[in-house]
Amino acid sequence: MPPIAQEGNCLIYRGSNFLKQRLVLSCLSGKPVKITQIRADDEQAPGLREYEISLIRLLDKLTNGTKIELNPAGTSVMFSPGLLHGGALQHDCCVQRGIGYFLDALIALGPFCKYPLQCTLRGVTNSRDSPSVDHIKGAALSLLKRFILVDEGLELRVVRRGVAPLGGGEVFFSCPVRKSLRAIQFQEQGMVKRIRGTVYACKVSPAMANRTVEAAKGCMLKFLPDVYIYTDQNRGKLSGNSPGFGICLLAETTDGVCFAADCISNTREESDTPSIPEDLGRDVAMRLLDEIYRGGCCDSAYQWLAALYMALGQKHVSKFLTGPLSTYTVHFLQHLRDFFSITFKLENPETDDDGEDDMRGAQKVLLTCVGIGYTNISKRVL
């Protein structure tokens, strides 16, 4: 959805959709953004939700000189970004969303800060609404490594698990800074060579984790033999504030592409019937197979991140092969055009006899653009 108006350098949007996209791109471009009529028609709870306010507070900590104006009802916000500062910071995330919701913004902004980012986030490490920390560690960080080349100082570590709804988890994320990102041409996804996974159990019987592992391995061993799933049994303070269990599977290809899928048990608020471990294991295996079928050179949840790094790269042609574009990615491409005036060429790649294996599965999309040559003006030059 394009901006409804523009006042000088300020973009004006309407509605609560894609708030995180707009705030992240505002920080990167330096353009102020005003968002109006945020859930204005909702009589029960109009305005910004608590997790959205928590995200704005996190961006305020990450930057230096940001100005934020909210109207009394919370239905309108004016965001004038400052310089990306980075450094060491701590943030208590709202438990309405998982830590993954906040990590997405940090991964997008981290390489362009003045100081290397060292962030401790507390909240829900695994939830249905957001990618789990294990999902991000496998899929998003492997994508980031391709653009920054040297991954020294890049780390995502789970200090404590904490499942929904009460959380209690803690995550440490560190990211190095770069002067600029390189242009990339990545069009071969390769064949899946191994599958790794993590099953976690917090305040429940360890048998739940073992039963989930057996079900997931039973499905995946039908396709390839190299399947290994770790169990993460947490007790006491390391297990958070809520009972629950879940699983994250990661498929790695011969060219280093990672596909991920995760699944978590029901909470008492969501359903009266408890989750069955065998069903959870089979469900996550089917989700991973669907992700592999979509294909491409990145996980479908992080197509938008590849598009962002391509747009901000050096002034050379970048090409990136993805599976079918998600709705989130389509809107992100529209927002990139609004903030950076950059457009992508989208096409279905032509297959020849030699590349037939790479084009199996769903129809692929080849993203092509010329980077804007974005430079990290905050980074110190020795």
N, C-alpha and C positions, 0 to 999 in steps of 0.2 A: 504494500500500500504506500504510494508516494506521499510526501508531506503535503498537508492541506494548504500551507502557506510558508513564506520565507521572509523574515524581517532582517535585512542586512545579511549577516553571516549566520543567523540563528534559524534552525529548521524547526518547524512546528508540526507535530503529529497529533492524531486523535486516537484515543483508546489505549487499552492496557496491553494489547498484543505486542510481543517481541520487544518488551521494555529493555531486557538485558542487551540485545543486539544494538539498540540505539545508544545506550549508555556507553558500551564498550567502544563503538565506533566514534562516539563523541570525544572520548578520552584520547583516542589515537589521532583523530583529525584536528582536534582543538576547536571544533565548531560547537557552540552552545546548542542545546536542544530543549525545546519546550513541548511537553506532552499534556494535553488537555482531555477532559471528559473521561477520566479513568474510572470505569465502572460507575458512571454517574446514574445509570438506570437501575442499579442494584439498591433497592430500598433497605435491605437488611444490613449490608456492609459495603457502602460506597467507598471509593478511593483506593489507595495503595494497600496491599496486603503487608503483613508483618515481615514476610521473607523478602519482599521487594525493598522495604525500608532498610532491612539488614544488608542487602546488596549495595544500596546507595552509601550506607555507612562504611562498608568495606572499601568502596572506590574512593571515598573521602580520605580514609587512612592511607591508601596506596598513593594518592596524589598530594601535591602541595599547591594550595591556592584555589582549590575548588569551591565554587559558590553554589549553594543549593537553596532554592526557595519553594516552599510548599504552601498551598492555601490551607485554611483551617479544616476543610472537609477532607483534604488529601486527594482530591480529584484532579489536581493540576500540579505539575512539578516543572520547575525551571532549573536546568543543570548546566552550569558553566564550568567546564573542566579546567583543572590546573595542570602543572607539569607532572609527569609520572616520576615518582621519587623512589619507590621500592624500599629496600632495606629490610630490617627485622620488624615484623608486626604480628600481633595476635588478634584473633577475632572470634567471638562467640556467635556462630551461625544460628539463625532461626530454625527450630526443629520442624517447621511446616514443610521444609524442603531439605533434601540431602546436601551434604557438603559438596557433592559433584556439581550442583547448581552454581556454587560460588567459585569452585575450582576452574570451571570453564572460562570465566572472566579473567582469572589470574593467569591461566596458560596463554590466553590471547594477548595480554598486556605485559606479561613478565619480561620477555626479551627486550622490551623498549624502555625499561626503567633506567633511572640514573645509577642506582646501586643494585647489585644482585639481590633478588627477592628471597627472603627467608621467612616463610609465613607459617604460623601455627593456627589451624582452624579447629574449632570444637563444635560438635553437634552430631548429626545423624550420618554415619559413614555409608549406610546401605539403606536405600528406600526405593519405592516403585517410581516416584515422580522424576528422579534424577539418575544419571549414570552413576554406578557405584565407583568407589575409589579404585577397586581392582580393575574395572572396565577402563577407567581413565589412564591408569598406570600402563596397561597393555596397549590400548589403541591410540590414545592422544599423544602420549610421550614418545612413542615410536615414530609418529608423524612429525612431531616437533624436531626430533633428532635429524631428520632428513634436511631440514631447512637451516639449522644452526651448525651442522656438521660436527663440531666438537661438543660433546655432551658433558664435559667436566662441570660439576656443580649442579647438574640436573637430577633431582631426586624427589620421589614421592613415597612417603613412608607412613604406614598405619601404626600409630603409637598405641591406640586403644580402639576397639570396635564399639560401635553403638548403633543399634538398629532402631527403626521407627517403632513407636511414636515419640519416645522420650529421649532418645539419643544417648549422650554421655560418651561419645567417641571423640578421638583426637587424631589429627592428621598433620604431618609436617611436609611442607612443599618448598623446595628451593629451585631457583631458576637463574641461570647466568644471563648477562646482558650482552647484546650484540650491536655493533654499529649499523649493520644492515643484514638483511636476509638474502641468500643467494637465489637466483632463478633456477627452476627445476624442470626437468623433462622426465616424467615417470609414467610409462605407459604399459608396463608389463607386471602383472600381479603374481605370476608363477603358480605353482601347484602347492596345495596344502601338504606340509611335511610332518607337522607334529601338532598335538593338542595338549595344552596345559590348563590346569584349573585350580581354583581355590574354593573349598567349602568351609564355611565358618558356622559355629554354633555358639550362641550367647545365652547363658542361663537356661539351657535345655539339655536333655540327655545327649551324651556323645554318640549314642546309637543313631540319632537323627542324621548326623553328618555322614556316618558310614553307610547308611541306607541310601542317602542321596548320591554318594559316590558310586555305589554299585549300579544304580539305575542309569546314571549319566554315562558311565564307562560301557555299560552293556549296549547302549545305542551307538556310541562313537567307535567301538572296536569292530563294528560291522564294516567300517570304511577304511580305517588304517590302524596299524598296530601300535604306533608310538603315542600312547595316551597316558598321561600321568596327572593325577589330581591330588593336591595337597589338602590336608585337613587342618583347620585352624581352630583349636579348642580354646575357648577363653573362659576364665574363671575369675571370680571376685571383682576387683575394681577394673580389670582389663576387659570385662564383658559388657560394660555400659549399664544403662538403666532399664532396658526392656528385654524380655525374652524373644528369641527368634533365631532363625537359621536361614542360610541362603547359599547360592553357588554362582561363581563366575567362570566361564570357559573362554579360553583364548586359543585361536587357531593361527598358526604362523606358517607362511608360505616360503618357498625356496628363494624368493626375492625380498624377503624381509617384511612383507605386508602382514599386518595383524588384524584379525576380525575377532570381535568379542561379543558375548551375550551373557546376561545375568538374570537371575530370578531370586525372589525373596519370599519367605513364608507370609501368610496372612497375619495381620494384627487383630486384636480383639475388636477394635472399632470397625474394621473392614468386613469381617465375617465372623459368624458364630461358630462355623465349622473350621477346625484346625487344618492346616496344610498337611498333605501326605508326602513324605520325603520322596517316594518313588515317582509320584506325579511331578514333583518339582524337578527331579533329575531328568526325566524324559522331556519335560517342557523346555528346559534350558538347552538340551541337545537339539531339539527341533528348531529353536530360535537361532542357534549357531549355524545349523545347516541352511536355514533361510538366509542368514547373513552371507554365508559363503556363496550361495546361489546368486545373490545380488552382485557380489564380486566388486571389481574395481581395485584401486590401489590404496584404499583406506576404508575404515569402518564407516557405515552409513551414518552413524551418529556424529561423525566428525568431518563430513564433507565440507561443512561451512568453514572449519579451521584451515583446511587445505586451500580453499578459495581466498581466505583472508591473507594467508602467508604468500600466496601467488600474487595477489594484488599489491602487497606491500614490498615485494621483492625488487631486485635491481631492474634497471630498464632494459630487460631482455625478454624474449618470448619464453613463457612458461607453459608447459603442457602437462595435464594430469588426467588420468583415466579414473572414472568413478562408475559405480553402479547407477541405477535409476535415482534421480535427484529427489531427496525428501522435500516435503513442503517447507520445512524450516530453512533448508539450503536455498530454495527458490526465493524466499523472502529476504534472506541474507544477501543474495546477489543484488536484489533491488535496493537494499539499504547501502551496499557498497557504491552503487551508482549515485545515490543521493549525497553521500558524504565525501567520496573521493572522485566522482565523475569518471569512473572506470567501468567498462563493460566487458563481458566475456563472450567469446565465440563458443557456442555449444553445438556439437555435432555427434552423430553416431559414427564411430570409427569403421572404416572399411576393413573387412577381413580378407586375408589371402590364405592360401593353403598352408603356409608355414605357421601363421598365427591363429589357426583355427581353434587350438586348445585354449588360448587365452580368452576367447570370446564365448565360451560356453556359459550357460546360465542365462541370467536376465540380460536385456539389452543394455549395453554400456554407453556412457556419455563421456566425450572427450572435451575437457575444459581447456580453453586456450586464452591467454591474455598477455599483455605487455605490462610488466610491473611499473609502478609509479616512481620507483627509486626512493622509497621512504627511508629516511635516515634518522637514527636515534640521536637527536640533538642534546639529550640530557646526559649521554654517556661521556665520562671523562676521557680525554685524550692525553696520554702520557707524553 
